[in-house]
Amino acid sequence: MSKRYYTLFLAVVLMMLMSISTAAQERTTIRWFVGLGAGTDAPQIEAQEAIVEEFNNSQDEIELVLEIVDNDQAFGILSTQIAAGNAPDIVGPVGVRGRSNFPGVWLDLTELLESTNYDLTDFDPDLVEFYNIEGEGQIGLPFAIFPSFLMYNEELFDEAGIPYPPRNYGDPYVDWNGEEREWNMETLRELAMILTVDGEGTDATMDEFNPDEIVQFGYGTQYTDIRGRLTLFGAGSFADEDGNAQVPEHWQEGLDWYQKAMWEDWFYPNGVYGGADFMGGGNWFESGNMAMVTIHLWYLPCCTWGLEGVDYQLAPVPSYNGVTTAKMHGDTFSIMESTDHPVEAFEVLTYLLGEKANELATLYGGMPARLSLQPDYFDTIGQNDPLAGRDLNWDIVVAGMAYADNPSHEGPLPNLLEAEDVYNTWTGNLDNDPDFDLDAGIQELIDALQDVFDEAQ
Amino acid sequence: MDMVSAFSEVRKERFSWRNWSPARRREALWGLGFISPWLIGFLIFYLAPMIASLVFSTMNFELTKPDGATFIGLQNWQRLLNDDTMWLAMSVTFVFAIISLPIGMISAFLLAVLLNSANLMGRSLFRTLYYAPTMVPLIASTLIWAQVLNPSDGWINRFIEIFGFDVRGVDGLRWLNDPAHPNLVFIAYSFIGLWTIGNAMLINLSALQGVPSELYDAARVDGASWLNRLWSITIPMVSPVIFYNLVLSVIGLLQYFIVPWVLTGGSGDPEGRTMFYMIHFFKQGFIFNKLGYGATLAWLMFAVALVITVMLFGSARYWVHYAGDSRS
C-alpha cells in the first residue's frame, strides 16, 4: 500500500470513528430518578436496569440514565438536586404524597399530550383527571393503582373459633352464632377484641385480660399516617374549602375510636407495642401476631415474605355510618418542569407508561392503570413469590376501586411538609399517652395546623 | 524605635517575599505545593460553604425553589429569637449535655483506669471488647438499642423483672417515650451514649500509660492511698487529655443528632424532650426545605459552640497541667 493510500485509509477510519463518536454524543441524556416510591429493592433495581438497557438499544436518539436512590434519602437528594439546578428529567414511580411534597416542580403535560395526539382511551377518565392538579395542570398520567383492603390471618381466626370476615363488599358478617351483622367498624372492633390475646391466652373481652402482656393484636391500620387511618371513617382533609384548618366530624369520631382501641379495648397496638420485636418492628401483619390489617396492594409483593406457611386472605374494608371508604394509592411518572428536553422525556415517559406498563406495574406490585392490562394482572402477580401458590380473593382488590377516597388521604395541604410534621407529632401523643385529652388535643391540633397554614400565605 | 515598630520591622523582614533568597522562595513554593491539597479542600469544602451559608441566612432560600430566593436581611435572625421550638431545642440540648457529659466522661476515664490496672487479667481482651462497640455503625447500634429498651419485650425490662419489679407494658418503664415521665429519655439516651465511649476510653488509656511510674512509687512510699494517687497524680497528669475529651464531647453533644433522629424521626417525643437543636436545624433546612432559616440556625449553634469552647480554653489554665509549660 502506497503512502498516499495508507494516509487516505487512516483518514477514512478516523472520520468513521469521529462520526460514530459524534452520533453517540448527539444522544440526548434523560435522567430517570427512582426512589420516592417503589423501585429501590434489589430485584426491582435489576429489572429497571434491564428496561433502561432495552430502551437504549431500541433507538439512537436518547440515552436513558437510571438514578436509584434509597427511599429514606430520596426526598433530600431530589430537593438538593433541584436546588443545585441539577434536577433529573423524569421521576417515578411516585405516589400522591411524594408529588405533593414538591409542589410546582412538575411539567404540565397538556401541550405534549395534544401535540402528540396521545391516546388516553385506555385509561379511566376519572383517573386521568386525578392527576390534573389545580394550578399545576396535568402533571402525570395514570400508571399503577394500589387499592386497599382488609387482610386477615386465617389461623388466628381459627384459633379463636370465630368465622372469617365477608368475602364481598356489601355482604354481612355472619358471626359465631350464625347471626348476620353489618360489616362495619363496630363489628371489626368486636372481632378485634376477641382476637387480642395476652400471655395467659386471655382475650381483650375478658375481665382478667392483662394489657401489660399482650402477645397478639386484633387490628391495625398499617403503614400509614393519621390521615390514612381516619379515612376508614370517610374521606376528608385537615383543610376546609377555604384552606382553614379543621378536623372533620367523622374524623373526630374516628380519633375517638382509635384512642379507645389503643387504651381501653387494647386491640390496636399503641406506642408501647407498635415497634416491639414480636410485632415485626412495625410490619405488624407479617409478624403473624396481628389478626387483621387494612393495607394497600403494594404490601403483598413487598412485605409478606415472612408469612410463608401462614394462611391469610383478603376481605372488604368495613364501612362506617353506612359508607365504605377504601383508601387508594396511585403511582405515576412525572416530568420535571426544569427539564431541558421535554419532548425526549415525554418519549421515555410514554415508553414506561405504554410498552413497559405491565412489566413495571407487576414489578412494583401495582395494578396497571391501563384498562386493557388489568384482566391478566392478577394471574401474573399471583404466580410470583411471595404470592405463588396462594388462592387470594383478588375480586376484593378490584371491587375496592369503587370505594376510593376522594379527597385523597395523601392529598395536598397548605404548607404540606410542616403540616405533616404537626399532625405526626400530635399522633405520637395520641399513640403514646394513655391520658391524652382528646377534645382539647383536637383543638390544639386545629390551632397548630392553622398556624402552619397561615405561614404558607 | 518603640517595641511595636521593632516587631513590625522584624515581621516585615521575615515574611516579605522580596527579601527572601531564591532557595528560601523555592522551599516556600514546595511547602505550599505540599499543603495545597488540604488548602484547596479547605477552601472548597469548608470556607466556601460557610460563606454561602452565611449568605443564605440573609435570604428566604427554599431548597426546592432556588429561583425564588430573595434577600430578606436579618429577618431570619429575627425569626430565630421568636422561634419557641428553637428555645426548646436549645434548652433540651443543654439539659441533656449536663446529664450526659459527666456520665460519658467519668465512665470513659474510670474504664480506662480499670483497663490500665496491672491487677486485671486479660487486659488486651477487655480493651478490645470495650472498644468493639465503637466499630458498630451508630445507626445500627441505635436500632438495636431501640429493641433492647422496648417497654414490652426489651431485654432491659425483662432483666429488671427478674428481680420482681413489674416494669413491662403500658405502666412499665417506657425508656424512650413515656409522656408521664418524659425525662427518663435522657437517662436512656445517656445509656446508649455509653456504647460509643470507646474512643474516649482509648485516648484516656494512652494518657494513663504515659504517666511515669516513679510518681506512683514515690507516692506509695509516702503512704498515699489509691484514691490519693488518682486525685493527686493520675488526674493532673492526664488532665490535658481529659480537657481534649471534654472539648470534643461538648461539641459532639451540641451536635447530637443521630440517636434521636433514628429513634423518633424528629418528632421530639416524649413531650419535646428529644427535640435537640440539630434535629430542629435538620428539619428546617432539609425536611421543610427552608435552607435560609436552617443556615441561620446553624450559625447560631456555631456561635454558641465557639463561646463555650473559648470558655473551656479559658478555664484550662486553672486545672489543666502541661508538663514543661509555665501553666503547670
Boltz contact constraints between the chains, C-beta under 6 A:
constraints:
  - contact:
      token1: [A, 76]
      token2: [B, 286]
      max_distance: 6.0
  - contact:
      token1: [A, 79]
      token2: [B, 63]
      max_distance: 6.0
  - contact:
      token1: [A, 79]
      token2: [B, 64]
      max_distance: 6.0
  - contact:
      token1: [A, 79]
      token2: [B, 289]
      max_distance: 6.0
  - contact:
      token1: [A, 82]
      token2: [B, 64]
      max_distance: 6.0
  - contact:
      token1: [A, 83]
      token2: [B, 63]
      max_distance: 6.0
  - contact:
      token1: [A, 83]
      token2: [B, 66]
      max_distance: 6.0
  - contact:
      token1: [A, 102]
      token2: [B, 64]
      max_distance: 6.0
  - contact:
      token1: [A, 211]
      token2: [B, 170]
      max_distance: 6.0
  - contact:
      token1: [A, 212]
      token2: [B, 168]
      max_distance: 6.0
  - contact:
      token1: [A, 212]
      token2: [B, 169]
      max_distance: 6.0
  - contact:
      token1: [A, 212]
      token2: [B, 170]
      max_distance: 6.0
  - contact:
      token1: [A, 271]
      token2: [B, 177]
      max_distance: 6.0
  - contact:
      token1: [A, 272]
      token2: [B, 151]
      max_distance: 6.0
  - contact:
      token1: [A, 272]
      token2: [B, 152]
      max_distance: 6.0
  - contact:
      token1: [A, 272]
      token2: [B, 170]
      max_distance: 6.0
  - contact:
      token1: [A, 273]
      token2: [B, 152]
      max_distance: 6.0
  - contact:
      token1: [A, 276]
      token2: [B, 150]
      max_distance: 6.0
  - contact:
      token1: [A, 276]
      token2: [B, 152]
      max_distance: 6.0
  - contact:
      token1: [A, 276]
      token2: [B, 153]
      max_distance: 6.0
  - contact:
      token1: [A, 277]
      token2: [B, 147]
      max_distance: 6.0
  - contact:
      token1: [A, 277]
      token2: [B, 153]
      max_distance: 6.0
  - contact:
      token1: [A, 278]
      token2: [B, 153]
      max_distance: 6.0
  - contact:
      token1: [A, 417]
      token2: [B, 288]
      max_distance: 6.0
  - contact:
      token1: [A, 418]
      token2: [B, 288]
      max_distance: 6.0
  - contact:
      token1: [A, 425]
      token2: [B, 267]
      max_distance: 6.0
  - contact:
      token1: [A, 428]
      token2: [B, 267]
      max_distance: 6.0
  - contact:
      token1: [A, 428]
      token2: [B, 269]
      max_distance: 6.0
  - contact:
      token1: [A, 432]
      token2: [B, 177]
      max_distance: 6.0
  - contact:
      token1: [A, 432]
      token2: [B, 179]
      max_distance: 6.0
  - contact:
      token1: [A, 433]
      token2: [B, 179]
      max_distance: 6.0
